[in-house]
Amino acid sequence: MSAHSHGIVHLVGSIPLDNAENVFRTVAGAVPDHLARLPDGETGERIGWIRFMQEMLANHPDMEEDPDTPPLKWTQWDGVLLREIPQYRFKRGSDVSAATFDTPYGDEAIASFELFGKLQDDGIIPSGTKFQISIPTPLAPGYNYVAPGAQDDFIEVYTRHVVETVERICAALPNDRIAFQWDVCQEVLMWEGYYDVQPADYKEEIFRVLGEVGDAVPEPAELGYHLCYGSPRDEHIVQPRDSANMVEMTNGIVDSVNRSVQFIHLPVPKDRSDDAYFAALADLKLPAGCDLYLGLIHHEDEAGDAARLAAARKVVKVDGVSSECGWGRGDPERVPSLLVSHRKAAATLGRNS
């Protein structure tokens, strides 16, 4: 059960504003009573989530495009082909175990926290709000950009890089003032049968890797997982039939982590306020102290937001509200009204808790 005195507004990560300071000031000013955590908006190259990694892998000295594997056809739920993604492999003769990667997550987290801390000291960001660090899991680039034959090696060495990044962040920042959110997208798509090639043991692999990166976060830093159906054009790649797959994944994730988990975020499509979508949430097995945030807020649809929230609360305790995904691919003009919608729904939770 949430220890927060109000319903929580949860921001998944990306916010299409100019810089981290603008994100911090805008969000803290709009929903100050509902912030348990605050991300930096993933501005710069992170605004497109993992898309920058395609260039990183293309230019990696130990990797090359795999001529034997066709590009991944990145197709939206309605059949629209968004783009074709080349698949990469390690070059023959390369020392895979010694491969390293250059990602911005460590540097950006440390730099953004310095600004976060100053604004919190100045009273702009409420005291007690933690700095949220959102990072894609190793399976995100592994499933999306790496040829199936090279995935096992890549996932092993890239997971090491991610764990080392977490260690570096936690060595530099006060652990009791930060929270890590693992972005779980490609795993959800794998669960939904999106990819042409599925490892026979993909469920075991997903739980193993998500448990490993979760356990890499030392307490008292907070830990959470955001399950996602993708939003490259501000729409899902796959539309979920209901919440059953996410419930199965969530139960497996929390069972795979040896430390405490503070929050889980699950998306809710705009057209789903029916009982059938939410019924499986009754089978969630969240550990004590783990809050459930539902991504049921949609742009200029406050009546729909209320209907989705009411339907969910018939089945499960909802601790906070969010949108389905980050806002980085959306229109920046939507940010103020989205924050208003979040504030209103969170206030409803606070009044009725």
ABEGO torsion letter per residue (X at the ends): XBABABBBBBBAGBBBBABAAAAAAAAAAAAAAABABBBAGGBEAAAAEAAAAAAAAAABAABBBBAABBBBBBBBAAGBBABBBBBBBBBBGBBAAABBBBBAAAAAAAAAAAAAAAAAAAGABBBGBBBBBBBBBAAAAAAAABBAAAAAAAAAAAAAAAAAAAAAAAAABBAAABBBBBBBAAAAAAAAGABABBBAAAAAAAAAAAAAAAAABBOABBBBBBBBAEBAAGBBABBBABAAAAAAAAAAAAAABABBBABBBBBBBAABABAAAAAAAAABBBBBGBBBBBBABBBGBAAAAAAAAAAAAAABBBABBBBABBAAABBAAAAAAAAAAAAAAAAAAAAAX
